[in-house]
Amino acid sequence: MLEKINEAVSFIKGIYDVQPIAGIVLGSGLGSFTSQMEIEKEIPYSEIPHFPVSTVEGHSGKLIFGKLAGKQVVAMAGRFHFYEGYQPQQVIFPIRVMKYLGIKNLFLSNAAGATNTSFKVGDLMIITDHVSFFIPNPLIGKNIPEFGTRFPDMSEPYSKDLIEKAKMIGKNAGYDLKTGVYYAVTGPTFETHAEYKMLHVMGCDAVGMSTVQEAIIAVHMGIKVFAMSVITDLGIREDNNVITHEEVLEAAKNAEPKLTHMFKELVAQL
């Protein structure tokens, strides 16, 4: 793993050798975020040694380097999911690469289904904590000391400092931001009625198919994490609960300007 990461980093630095302060991972339907960046270089995943290639609609599949709010950042336009058939080590490979490129902060976004009955489609939820029992922990296997300790503490998976800054940014912008617990599932199926109800009873506010493995790896490597969900569907509702990926992409697209503003203002404060 360490050798593969060094090869990927060496390749990237041979093309673009400017250290980013933050990494940004864009979820389903959120690829237009990069229009706010001052783009300096784009590298397709397919060209980077050992990088997986995204297979999901709404994920373009490239690393984008440049400036956001005057700060150097690298954005992943398209992420990798366990449900695509990738192993956890492949899912988190880009996070390790970004760490070795120099990032100290990681901003994660995703499209999620609400299990909190007070949420509505289009809401933005700051993730304050997560639950993940059914997706394999990406740290299973031999620990590599260069990355971090064998047993990392997960009492603060999402930076309290960044969360408080985000709340203030949202308040100043007049956004009705939500906060809550994110539950990670494998996918690719959307949840059943019974599963949504179970998550609601367990105290989870939203459910999705990404983010947690990336957050674990970031914490393991000493990176501060901020994550935000765009609520794209309601898991608990009275009408016929049929959800399509197209609807998820549309809802994410509509909420994207607010998420972009949040990330941009957070990066400006780094």
Secondary structure, 3 states (H helix, E strand, C coil): CHHHHHHHHHHHHHHCCCCCCEEEEECCCCHHHHHHCEEEEEEEHHHCCCCCCCCCCCCCCEEEEEEECCEEEEEEECCCCHHHCCCHHHHCHHHHHHHHHCCCEEEEEEEEEECCCCCCCCCEEEEEEEECCCCCCCCCCCCCCCCCCCCCCCCCCCCHHHHHHHHHHHHHHCCCCEEEEEEECCCCCCCCHHHHHHHHHHCCCEEECCCHHHHHHHHHCCCEEEEEEEEEEECCCCCCCCCCHHHHHHHHHHHHHHHHHHHHHHHHCC
